[in-house]
Amino acid sequence: MTNPVIDEKIRDFDLDDFRPIVHRELDMGAPARPKVGNLVKVVTGMRRSGKSYRLFQEMESLLDSGVGADRICYFNFEDDRLGTITPATGDAVLAAFYGRYPEAVKEGAYLFFDELQEMDGWGAWLRRVVDTTKATIYVTGSSSKMLSTEIATEFRGRALDFELLPYSFREFVTSRGLLDADGHDDADGYDRTERLILANAMRNYLNQGGFPAVAGLPAPQRIALLQSYAQRVVARDVVERHDVARPRVAAALARRALGSNGKRMPIRKVENDLRSLGIGTSRELLGDLMGYFENAYLLFRMREFSVSLSERTTMTPKVYAVDPGLAVAVSGANVDDMGQRLEDAVYLELRRRTIGFRRDGISSYHTREHGYEVDFVVGDALEGSAYELYQVTANMDDEATRRRETRALWELMEEQGLSEGTIIVADGDERDYEREGGVIHQIPAWRWFMRGADAS
């Protein structure tokens, strides 16, 4: 017996309903030729980051390459009309698609399953489909039930996991039609008007963030929408998923953590502060919740460089929100630190650029001699990767700031035998500082972000 809702969704899906599709820079590689046993490509990330549209982008590329629409099946399992979603629901989806387009059985299909985690037993069902169907398969799922750790467990090497964050600055610029990010062969080749546009866009990006749906919204609506995103992640992906008995603690900790964006947040102090407000908790619970937040892509914790070689460290990790606009929306009204928001955006950009090696290849560092802090050291000690050093600051206008920001880099460069470092400034000109064969490059934030992966 056919399911009319499934039949309707298969019949009525039209990619034109979602155009124009903003190009995302997440490279998922060329589509594999449909066959039994193909690796599944899984897009993970926080809710509302644009995972569905990344699938639409893949479909658009397939159509442009000559693949017929009758070989492409898209199905979103997050639909309350479907009732309880089971493997039988998935089988009905495939039956409806192949019944409508029987040639896809022989030619091979491209299957796009959105929010597949809504299905009870999705892992076993998907393994069966992979093992019995001539297809190339793409999957997305919200972090509440489909985390990268679970993908590894469910498929044991049968899936490739791609992390999708909210818009990068380049995507922010192109999505708003401000400038064609790919319109220049050389990122330095912007005229005066374009530079002013990009500098202003950088300020807006650090305030509004990169969630696709906030574009063009007035500030009150944008803030309310972003707050609802954070609340939904805490409620569904943390409290509901992990059966947290103290939802008030989870909500309070999420606000505190996002308000600590770009800073270290000692759990002991948070525990004392919450207790002083009459919110009973424990360091164990708070530590568990921070792990849940990180698994749900609400935030990330960046550890000291020594953790690349050892799990033992006494330094409290820094906390970075998944999006600078989200941190602004959830933080207190009196929090307005451009430097913190820029540091957050730089961390997220480094995550985008370091796909391919371990995530703890992004670390902070304190110099051995004087304990000066360098914001980011990029490189993997275990893999022998070259190190890149970054400081992030709002500006370098006065001599005291220039001395503070450069001294940490000079000292670390000497310790590690490195010849270059970079200071990314929210507001300032491009210049170099040279000393004894070493150089520190100062670069405006907008220019560093627009250079893309070539800047790392």
Secondary structure, DSSP 8 states (H G I E B T S, - for coil): ---HHHHHHHHH--GGGG-S---------S----BTT--EEEEE-STTSSHHHHHHHHHHHHHHTT--GGGEEEEE---GGG-S--HHHHHHHHHHHHHH-THHHHH-EEEEEESGGGSTTHHHHHHHHHHH--EEEEEE--TTT--HHHHHHHHSSSEEEEE--S--HHHHHHHTTS--TTS-SSTT---HHHHHHHHHHHHHHHHH-S-GGGTT--HHHHHHHHHHHHHHIIIIIIIIHHT-S-HHHHHHHHHHHHHTTTEE--HHHHHHHHHHTT----HHHHHHHHHHHHHTTSEEEE-BGGGGT-S---S--EEEES-HHHHHHHS-TT---HHHHHHHHHHHHHHHHTTTS-GGGEEEEE-TTT--EEEEEES-TTTT---EEEEEEEE--SHHHHHHHHHHHHHHHHHHT--EEEEEEEE---EEEEETTEEEEEEEHHHHHHTGGGG-
